[in-house]
């Protein structure tokens, strides 16, 4: 114990799991503590296998990561003191990243296409009459949809097209 000159391991507060959409980021500050006297310096790091682009500030514990696509990752954060020998505590959390979910409902002469957006991201709905078509055509009125973090519904007139293929493109 610290009163008799012994050394204790640091403590790292729990870190929640995250479920986010593609385009969103994970940001939090890991909080470590150590009861040793004199006070020891704590350093934060990521464990082996951390995803590309994930960062943690060694001094503050500030974690940041914007996943590049749909994925599931287990990430370990470590806090290490500067005692002799250095002691470490760690916490592992999960990040599940899913792509936007789309729905389609035929309502009269319109196909209603709904999808969830990420605030601040821009989207476009495009279509092809055949998969063999070389180019996707932007759907009129759905060329630049600004995400709010909520669901969006756009209407695609069915017209004389017995079939059509649609996609939702995140522009940024």
SERO-4910 file (N, C-alpha, C, O; in steps of 0.05 Angstrom, whole numbers):
BEGIN
 pado doro    nc1    nc2    nc3   cac1   cac2   cac3    cc1    cc2    cc3    oc1    oc2    oc3
  Unk    A     17    -24      0      0      0      0     17     25      0     41     23      5
  Unk    A      6     48     -5     21     72     -9     32     83     18     51     98     18
  Unk    A     20     75     41     29     85     66     55     72     76     70     84     91
  Unk    A     60     47     67     84     33     75    104     32     53    123     17     54
  Unk    A    102     49     32    121     50     11    116     31    -12    131     30    -31
  Unk    A     94     15    -10     88     -3    -32     76     12    -55     71     36    -54
  Unk    A     71     -2    -77     61     11   -100     35     -2   -108     33    -27   -108
  Unk    A     15     13   -116    -10      2   -126    -14      8   -156     -2     27   -166
  Unk    A    -29     -9   -168    -35     -5   -197    -54     18   -200    -70     24   -182
  Unk    A    -52     32   -223    -71     53   -228    -99     41   -233   -102     17   -237
  Unk    A   -119     58   -232   -147     50   -238   -156     64   -263   -148     87   -267
  Unk    A   -172     51   -279   -183     63   -303   -213     60   -302   -223     37   -301
  Unk    A   -227     82   -303   -257     81   -302   -267     66   -326   -255     65   -347
  Unk    A   -291     54   -322   -303     39   -344   -308     56   -368   -312     80   -366
  Unk    A   -308     44   -392   -313     57   -417   -337     43   -430   -337     19   -432
  Unk    A   -358     58   -438   -382     46   -449   -376     35   -477   -357     42   -490
  Unk    A   -393     17   -486   -393      8   -514   -407     29   -531   -423     44   -520
  Unk    A   -401     29   -557   -413     49   -575   -426     35   -598   -416     15   -609
  Unk    A   -449     44   -607   -463     36   -631   -468     61   -647   -484     78   -639
  Unk    A   -455     63   -671   -456     88   -687   -462     80   -716   -460     57   -724
  Unk    A   -468    101   -732   -472     98   -760   -446    106   -774   -430    121   -764
  Unk    A   -442     95   -798   -419    103   -815   -419    133   -817   -440    145   -822
  Unk    A   -396    146   -814   -394    175   -816   -394    188   -789   -386    211   -787
  Unk    A   -402    174   -768   -401    186   -741   -374    179   -728   -360    161   -737
  Unk    A   -367    194   -707   -342    190   -693   -347    181   -665   -368    185   -653
  Unk    A   -326    168   -653   -326    161   -625   -306    180   -612   -283    180   -619
  Unk    A   -315    195   -592   -298    213   -577   -304    212   -547   -328    213   -540
  Unk    A   -285    208   -531   -288    208   -502   -261    212   -489   -240    211   -503
  Unk    A   -261    217   -463   -236    219   -448   -234    197   -428   -251    195   -410
  Unk    A   -214    180   -430   -209    159   -411   -200    172   -385   -184    191   -385
  Unk    A   -209    162   -362   -202    174   -336   -189    153   -319   -200    133   -311
  Unk    A   -163    159   -313   -147    142   -296   -141    156   -270   -142    180   -268
  Unk    A   -134    140   -250   -126    151   -224   -107    132   -211   -105    108   -219
  Unk    A    -92    142   -192    -72    126   -177    -70    138   -149    -67    162   -146
  Unk    A    -70    121   -129    -70    130   -101    -41    131    -90    -38    139    -66
  Unk    A    -21    124   -105      6    124    -95     15    152    -86      8    172    -98
  Unk    A     31    152    -65     43    177    -54     73    172    -54     82    152    -42
  Unk    A     89    189    -66     81    213    -81     65    206   -106     67    183   -116
  Unk    A     50    225   -116     33    221   -140     51    213   -163     73    223   -168
  Unk    A     41    194   -179     55    185   -202     42    196   -228     18    203   -228
  Unk    A     58    198   -248     48    207   -274     34    184   -289     45    162   -289
  Unk    A     11    189   -300     -4    169   -315     -2    175   -345     -3    198   -354
  Unk    A      1    153   -360      4    155   -389    -17    136   -401    -20    114   -393
  Unk    A    -31    146   -422    -52    131   -435    -42    120   -462    -26    133   -476
  Unk    A    -51     96   -469    -43     84   -495    -65     65   -504    -83     58   -488
  Unk    A    -64     57   -529    -83     37   -540    -69     10   -541    -45      8   -546
  Unk    A    -85    -11   -535    -74    -38   -536    -70    -47   -564    -78    -35   -584
  Unk    A    -57    -70   -566    -51    -83   -592    -77    -88   -607    -98    -94   -595
  Unk    A    -76    -84   -633   -100    -89   -650   -119    -66   -652   -141    -69   -663
  Unk    A   -111    -42   -642   -129    -19   -644   -132    -13   -674   -114    -16   -689
  Unk    A   -156     -4   -682   -161      1   -710   -145     25   -721   -138     44   -706
  Unk    A   -139     23   -746   -124     45   -760   -139     71   -757   -163     72   -761
  Unk    A   -125     92   -749   -137    118   -746   -146    125   -718   -152    148   -712
  Unk    A   -149    104   -701   -157    110   -673   -134    122   -658   -111    113   -660
  Unk    A   -139    143   -643   -118    156   -628   -126    161   -599   -150    163   -593
  Unk    A   -106    162   -582   -111    170   -554    -88    189   -546    -64    183   -552
  Unk    A    -94    211   -533    -74    230   -524    -60    217   -500    -74    211   -480
  Unk    A    -34    214   -501    -19    200   -479    -22    215   -453    -20    202   -432
  Unk    A    -25    241   -453    -26    257   -428    -54    261   -417    -58    260   -393
  Unk    A    -74    264   -435   -101    271   -426   -120    247   -427   -141    248   -413
  Unk    A   -114    227   -443   -133    205   -446   -155    210   -466   -174    194   -468
  Unk    A   -153    232   -481   -174    239   -501   -172    219   -525   -151    217   -538
  Unk    A   -194    204   -529   -195    184   -550   -211    195   -573   -232    209   -569
  Unk    A   -203    189   -598   -218    198   -622   -215    177   -644   -193    167   -649
  Unk    A   -237    171   -657   -236    153   -680   -261    157   -697   -283    157   -687
  Unk    A   -256    160   -723   -278    160   -743   -274    135   -760   -257    135   -778
  Unk    A   -290    114   -756   -287     90   -771   -292     95   -801   -309    111   -809
  Unk    A   -277     81   -818   -279     85   -847   -303     72   -860   -310     78   -882
  Unk    A   -316     54   -846   -339     39   -857   -352     22   -835   -344     23   -812
  Unk    A   -371      6   -844   -385    -12   -825   -365    -33   -814   -351    -46   -830
  Unk    A   -364    -36   -788   -345    -54   -776   -353    -58   -746   -370    -44   -735
  Unk    A   -341    -78   -734   -343    -82   -706   -315    -85   -695   -299   -102   -705
  Unk    A   -308    -70   -675   -281    -71   -663   -281    -72   -633   -298    -59   -620
  Unk    A   -263    -88   -622   -257    -87   -593   -232    -71   -590   -212    -77   -603
  Unk    A   -233    -51   -573   -210    -32   -570   -203    -32   -540   -220    -30   -523
  Unk    A   -177    -34   -535   -168    -34   -507   -152     -8   -502   -135      0   -518
  Unk    A   -160      6   -480   -146     30   -471   -131     22   -446   -141      8   -429
  Unk    A   -106     31   -445    -89     26   -422    -80     52   -408    -77     72   -422
  Unk    A    -77     50   -382    -65     72   -367    -42     60   -352    -45     39   -338
  Unk    A    -19     73   -353      6     63   -341     17     84   -323     19    108   -331
  Unk    A     26     76   -299     39     96   -281     69     95   -286     79     78   -300
  Unk    A     83    114   -274    112    115   -278    128    104   -254    150    112   -249
  Unk    A    115     86   -239    129     74   -217    151     54   -226    154     50   -250
  Unk    A    165     43   -207    186     24   -213    178     -2   -199    181     -4   -174
  Unk    A    169    -22   -213    164    -22   -242    137     -8   -248    120     -5   -231
  Unk    A    134      0   -274    109     13   -282     86     -7   -280     90    -31   -287
  Unk    A     63      1   -270     40    -16   -268     18     -5   -287     17     19   -293
  Unk    A      1    -23   -296    -19    -16   -317    -46    -26   -310    -49    -47   -297
  Unk    A    -66    -12   -318    -94    -20   -317   -106    -17   -345    -96      0   -360
  Unk    A   -125    -33   -352   -137    -31   -379   -167    -36   -379   -177    -49   -360
  Unk    A   -180    -25   -399   -209    -30   -403   -212    -35   -433   -200    -22   -450
  Unk    A   -230    -54   -440   -236    -60   -468   -265    -53   -472   -283    -58   -456
  Unk    A   -270    -40   -495   -298    -32   -503   -302    -40   -532   -283    -45   -546
  Unk    A   -327    -40   -540   -334    -48   -567   -346    -24   -582   -362     -8   -571
  Unk    A   -339    -22   -607   -351     -2   -625   -364    -18   -648   -350    -32   -663
  Unk    A   -390    -15   -651   -405    -27   -673   -414     -5   -692   -428     13   -684
  Unk    A   -404     -6   -717   -411     14   -736   -428      2   -758   -420    -18   -771
  Unk    A   -452     13   -762   -470      2   -782   -474     22   -804   -473     46   -800
  Unk    A   -480     12   -828   -487     30   -850   -515     40   -847   -531     29   -831
  Unk    A   -522     60   -862   -550     70   -861   -570     48   -869   -564     33   -888
  Unk    A   -592     47   -856   -613     29   -862   -634     43   -879   -642     65   -872
  Unk    A   -642     31   -901   -661     44   -919   -687     27   -919   -687      3   -916
  Unk    A   -709     41   -923   -735     29   -927   -747     39   -952   -741     62   -961
  Unk    A   -764     23   -964   -779     32   -988   -808     23   -986   -814      0   -979
  Unk    A   -826     42   -992   -854     36   -990   -868     48  -1014   -865     72  -1020
  Unk    A   -884     32  -1028   -899     42  -1051   -924     56  -1041   -941     44  -1027
  Unk    A   -927     82  -1048   -949     98  -1039   -961    112  -1063   -952    133  -1072
  Unk    A   -981     99  -1075   -994    111  -1099   -974    109  -1122   -965     87  -1129
  Unk    A   -968    132  -1134   -950    132  -1157   -921    139  -1149   -905    145  -1166
  Unk    A   -916    138  -1123   -889    144  -1113   -878    121  -1097   -892    107  -1083
  Unk    A   -852    118  -1100   -837    100  -1082   -825    118  -1060   -809    136  -1067
  Unk    A   -832    114  -1035   -821    130  -1013   -797    116  -1003   -799     93   -992
  Unk    A   -774    128  -1005   -748    117   -997   -740    132   -971   -737    156   -971
  Unk    A   -737    117   -950   -729    129   -924   -703    119   -915   -696     95   -919
  Unk    A   -687    136   -902   -661    127   -891   -653    146   -869   -662    169   -867
  Unk    A   -636    136   -851   -626    151   -828   -600    166   -837   -583    154   -850
  Unk    A   -598    191   -829   -575    207   -836   -557    213   -812   -566    210   -789
  Unk    A   -533    221   -818   -515    231   -797   -514    261   -799   -512    272   -821
  Unk    A   -517    275   -777   -518    304   -777   -493    315   -790   -470    307   -784
  Unk    A   -497    334   -808   -475    348   -821   -464    334   -846   -448    345   -861
  Unk    A   -473    309   -852   -465    295   -876   -485    301   -898   -509    306   -893
  Unk    A   -476    300   -923   -494    305   -946   -498    279   -961   -480    262   -963
  Unk    A   -522    275   -972   -530    251   -985   -543    257  -1012   -553    279  -1017
  Unk    A   -543    237  -1030   -556    239  -1055   -569    211  -1061   -556    191  -1056
  Unk    A   -594    212  -1071   -607    187  -1080   -604    185  -1110   -609    204  -1124
  Unk    A   -594    162  -1119   -590    158  -1148   -605    133  -1157   -612    116  -1141
  Unk    A   -610    131  -1183   -624    108  -1194   -612     99  -1221   -599    114  -1235
  Unk    A   -618     74  -1227   -613     62  -1254   -639     47  -1261   -652     36  -1244
  Unk    A   -645     47  -1287   -667     31  -1296   -659      2  -1300   -676    -16  -1301
  Unk    A   -633     -3  -1304   -622    -29  -1307   -594    -30  -1295   -580    -10  -1296
  Unk    A   -587    -53  -1283   -560    -55  -1273   -539    -52  -1295   -516    -45  -1290
  Unk    A   -547    -58  -1319   -529    -55  -1342   -523    -26  -1349   -503    -21  -1363
  Unk    A   -539     -8  -1340   -534     21  -1346   -507     29  -1334   -500     20  -1312
  Unk    A   -492     44  -1349   -465     52  -1340   -466     74  -1319   -447     76  -1303
  Unk    A   -486     90  -1318   -486    114  -1301   -510    114  -1283   -533    106  -1291
  Unk    A   -505    121  -1258   -527    126  -1238   -537    154  -1242   -520    173  -1245
  Unk    A   -563    159  -1243   -575    185  -1247   -585    196  -1220   -599    182  -1206
  Unk    A   -578    221  -1213   -589    233  -1189   -619    235  -1191   -630    243  -1211
  Unk    A   -633    228  -1169   -662    231  -1168   -669    260  -1164   -658    273  -1146
  Unk    A   -686    271  -1181   -694    299  -1179   -705    305  -1151   -722    291  -1141
  Unk    A   -695    326  -1139   -703    334  -1113   -688    320  -1090   -693    326  -1067
  Unk    A   -671    302  -1097   -656    287  -1077   -626    287  -1083   -612    268  -1077
  Unk    A   -617    309  -1096   -589    311  -1104   -570    319  -1081   -546    311  -1081
  Unk    A   -580    334  -1062   -563    343  -1040   -580    345  -1014   -592    366  -1008
  Unk    A   -581    324  -1000   -597    322   -975   -577    326   -952   -558    311   -949
  Unk    A   -582    346   -935   -565    351   -912   -575    335   -888   -598    337   -880
  Unk    A   -558    318   -878   -565    301   -855   -570    317   -830   -556    336   -824
  Unk    A   -590    308   -815   -597    321   -789   -592    302   -765   -594    310   -742
  Unk    A   -585    277   -771   -583    257   -750   -609    241   -747   -610    223   -732
  Unk    A   -629    249   -763   -655    235   -762   -660    222   -789   -643    220   -806
  Unk    A   -685    212   -791   -693    198   -816   -702    219   -837   -713    240   -830
  Unk    A   -698    212   -862   -706    228   -885   -722    210   -903   -716    186   -906
  Unk    A   -743    221   -915   -758    206   -935   -759    223   -961   -765    247   -960
  Unk    A   -753    209   -983   -755    223  -1009   -775    207  -1026   -778    183  -1023
  Unk    A   -788    221  -1045   -807    208  -1062   -795    205  -1090   -784    223  -1102
  Unk    A   -797    180  -1100   -787    174  -1127   -812    166  -1144   -824    146  -1139
  Unk    A   -819    183  -1164   -842    177  -1180   -837    150  -1195   -816    146  -1208
  Unk    A   -857    133  -1194   -854    107  -1208   -857    110  -1238   -842     99  -1253
  Unk    A   -877    126  -1247   -881    131  -1275   -885    105  -1291   -899     87  -1282
  Unk    A   -873    103  -1314   -876     80  -1331   -854     60  -1328   -851     41  -1344
  Unk    A   -837     63  -1307   -815     45  -1302   -824     21  -1286   -830     24  -1262
  Unk    A   -824     -3  -1298   -833    -27  -1283   -814    -35  -1261   -821    -48  -1241
  Unk    A   -789    -28  -1265   -769    -33  -1244   -747    -12  -1245   -742      0  -1266
  Unk    A   -735     -6  -1222   -714     13  -1220   -697      5  -1197   -706     -7  -1178
  Unk    A   -671     12  -1198   -652      6  -1177   -643     32  -1164   -636     51  -1179
  Unk    A   -643     34  -1138   -636     59  -1124   -612     54  -1106   -608     32  -1096
  Unk    A   -597     75  -1101   -576     75  -1081   -575    102  -1068   -583    122  -1079
  Unk    A   -565    102  -1043   -562    126  -1027   -532    130  -1024   -517    113  -1015
  Unk    A   -523    153  -1033   -494    159  -1033   -489    180  -1011   -501    202  -1011
  Unk    A   -470    175   -993   -461    195   -974   -439    211   -988   -418    199   -996
  Unk    A   -442    237   -991   -424    253  -1007   -399    262   -991   -378    266  -1003
  Unk    A   -402    265   -965   -379    274   -949   -379    261   -922   -362    266   -905
***
